[in-house]
């Protein structure tokens, strides 16, 4: 504990939020929710992970911090809250002693007692958790107050095995379907942003709609894994203007999720983009794709939604304001769309990627079905085709003379670029054709039996 602030891992924060949500439901309807409240207290008091956090003591310390801060903000008094707490008279004397220490600001005593409960009597720890969450439900009966202390644990370096992606997706769906997630979303997203997504709704109703729709998108999503080369190509494409409007042909699947081997730095000072999901919609006769961006966290799964966007068929992404007032967030949109282009180029021209499938084990697939996942869990591992290191080689000693044409002198590398390719050349003159963005990867040109030229580009100033 530092001052009156307990730092917490995401698992600890999530456990406290869930406990507080169940406590609110219990105090609204004790008869129906008593069993669920008891199960939740027992699970949290005896659960947790030494690395990820979320143990009963950590949840109790974090919850105490939340209550203390809210009391100070609102001008409440501990005595007033305790006088109205219905189960205070039946509490264990040691639990009452811990609450008294918290009331008097003796946080070191509270921490000592909470830890002793964990070592000696998990039943007392359950009662402490139940009392803390009950007091929290009195202060915040609607579940609309923000969590005041967030993740204090630094995430480990980003690392992903394609086989983990289906489990991460399944965990995300389960989290979105939990009762407390919409309440947490309503607290953390600005109300005006939620109402803009779903006009005519209040923030909490909009949060329920957002979580339900995102769970549905993820449960149907085809899974993709972009290796380091694919991520790099997409990042380079995202920094350049798009050559042709987006068409539905260039979206890999109506619903999808892509995870990047190499995170994409999209905005200074923010965690990089590590994954994105999307889902197809139709509005006003126009096809849209709702896109969710994910960043790396210390939780399980190590993904957290960080931003949303809606892209439409026919977009050229020339105006960043259309997608976000933040330039970095707009770059994230373009990077995901660039990945779509790279993956689907085989539909309109020469493929530049290979796709291998990593199938989900039947046993794990059955677990996915129980969590509401519809997709079969196959991960499509996307790699750049024929990627070779672009190293230069020296001239062969016997290669003499001064040929007049560059083609005859040796080989050279054509740099990676994008072009707008006409798909109906016969109709081009009459403006009846369509165009698609085609990525040309870096590749060698020149006779195969010649060495690479050591080219030096001389840049001269004007005047």
Protein Blocks (a to p, Z undefined) as FASTA:
>chain_A
ZZjaccddfklmmmmmmmmmmmmmmmmmmmlmmmmmmmmmmmmmmgcjfklgoifklmmm
mmmmmmmmmmmmnopafklmmmmpmklmmpcfklmmmmmmmmnopamlmmmmmmmmmmmo
mmlmmmmmmmmmmmmmmmmmnopaccfbdcfbdcddddddfklmmmmmmmmmmmmmpmkl
mmmmmmmpcfklmmmmmghiafklmmmmmmmmmmmmmmmpccddddfklmmmmmmmmmpc
cfbdcdfklpfbfbdcdddfbacdfbghiacdfbdcdddddeehiacdddddddddfbdc
fbdcfbdcdddehiaolamklmocblklmmmmmmmmmmmmmmmmmmnmccfbdcdddddd
fklmmmmmmnopabgoiacddddehiacdddddddfklgcjdfbfklnpccddddddddd
dfblmlmmnopaccdddddddddedjfkbccdddddddddeZZ
